């Protein structure tokens, strides 16, 4: 690693999906980076989350109710999965992974 940088650790996160009766129907596993070890000004510069102000949401809902508009809502859980990074990020080798050579 370059001087002044440290690798971000990785962690496995496991989750069980169950049906209505509590029976396990699916096992899920994700490998996630422990981003909380990054240091401001060293590993990243600006951090923000694009969040709508509550007043804006209320205004749109009031307009929709007044004008008889239909309102649709959606949640995007993968918003940051495909983002482009300006910084170089170093992560540790995944547990149990052995690179040949």
ABEGO torsion letter per residue (X at the ends): XBBGBBBBBBBBBBBBBBBAAGBBABBBBBBBBBAAABBBGAABBBBBBBBBBAAAAAAAAAAAAAAGBBBBBBBBAAAAAABBBABBBBBBBBBGBBBBX
